[in-house]
Each structure stands twice: as C-alpha cells, then as structure tokens.
Amino acid sequence: MKINSLSDIPDALFYPLKEWSEQSIGNFNLLVGIGFVFVMSSAAFVIFYSIKTGKSDERTTLISLKSAYFMLVAIIVCDLFFPKGYLANQFFMFKYGIACFVSGLYLWLQSKKDLE
C-alpha cells in the first residue's frame, strides 16, 4: 500500500490485518472473537472498579468524571488512528474496548493510590 499523505498512514498500518482476516473465515472469526472478549473484559474491569470506588460523594464524583474524560480521549484518539475504509465494525469494537480499558486503568490506579 502506497502512502501519499498523513491520512494514509493508519490505512497502511492496518492493511496487513485486513489481508490476514480476509485469508479465511477462521481468521476473521478469530479477530471478532478476540475483539469481543477484549470488550467484555474491559467493560467488566470498569464496572468492577466503579463499584469498588464506592457511593457517589465529592471525592468519587470527581474520580468518575475523570474516568469518563479518559474514556472520551481514548475514543477520540482511536477515531483519529483507526482506518474508516475497512473492518469498520471490528475497529469500532476495539475502539470501545480500548476506551473501557483506559478508563478502568485509571480507576485501578486511583483505587491503588487511595489504599496507600
């Protein structure tokens, strides 16, 4: 794949993944399965640490808002980085998995900091 401008870089980076997933239906199913497991485990990660944070008060509201901010930033960065032309639904799934993971990672670090 030839790169003519900066907007072609994400397409060039993920083109080998597209070719690999189109080689066989098994490869495509593996990509979808890994993505689904990643999204569900990331969502469980966020939910677990959101519950662990506790009931809503002045401290936990700020933590929840910052967690949502990190999730939004991750979604925006993934929108800029992932290609739009192919495997759109699969990258959509990975985008939200990454966003939940980043949010859960912030919640985990915050709970670890609060316990020390």
N, C-alpha and C positions, 0 to 999 in steps of 0.2 A: 504494500500500500504506500502510495506516494504522499508525502506531506508538503502541501503548498502554503499553508498558513497555520497560525497557532490553533485555530479551531479544529484542525485535522489531527492534532496530537492525541486527544482521547480516542478517536476512532482508530488510529494506528496502534495504540497501546492495547486495546481490547479486541482487535481484529483476530489475533490468534485464538482467543477464547471462542469467538464466533465460529471460526473454521473448525475448531475441535468439537464444539457442541453440534455442529451440522454433520459430522462424520457418521454418527449413528444415533439412533433413538436412545440407546443406553447412555451415551454421553450427555445428551440433553436432559434425560431424566435424572441423572446424577447431579447436574448443575441445578436443576429445580429442587431436588431433594435436599441438597446441601444448603441452598438458599432458604428453604422453608424451615429447616432445623435451626439455622442461624437466627432467623427472625423470631421464632418461638422461644428459643433460649434467651435471646436478648430481651424480649418482652418480659419473660419471667424474671430475668435479672433486675429490670427496672421495677417491676411490681414488688418483688421481694424487698428491695432496699427502700422503696417508697413506703411500704408498710413498716419496715424497721425504723424509719425516720420518726414515726410517731404521729400523734394527732396534730391538727393544724393550730399553730400559735405563731408568735412573732418570728421565732427562730426557724421553724420548719417551713413557713410560708416563703421565706427568703431562699431557703435551700431548694424548694420545689420550683420556684421561679427561675433560679439559676440553672437548674437541671433542664427545664424546658428551653431556656436560652441556648444551652449547649446542643440540645436536640435540633433546634432550628438552624443553628450554624452548621451542624453536620449535614442537614438536608440541603442547605444552600450550596455547600461545598460539593456535595455529591451531584447536585444538579449541574454544576459547572464542569465536573470531572467526567461523569459517565456519558457515553455517546447516546444520542437520541434515535439514530437510524436503525439499529438492530438490537435484538434481545431486550426490547424496551421493558417488558413486564418483568423479566428476570433482574434487570438492573434496578427497577423500581423496588423489587423485593429486597435486594441487597442494600439499597439506599436507606430504607426504613429499618433494616436490621442494624446497619452501622449507626444510625441516629439513636436507636434504642440502646445500643451498646455503649455509645459515648455518654449518654445520659445516665445509664446505670453505673458506668465507671466513675462519673462524678459523684453520684450518690454513695458509692462504695468508699471512695477516698474521703468524702465528708464524714461518713459514719466512722471510718477508721480514725480520722483526726479527732472526732468528738469523744471517742473512747479513750484516747491517750491522755 
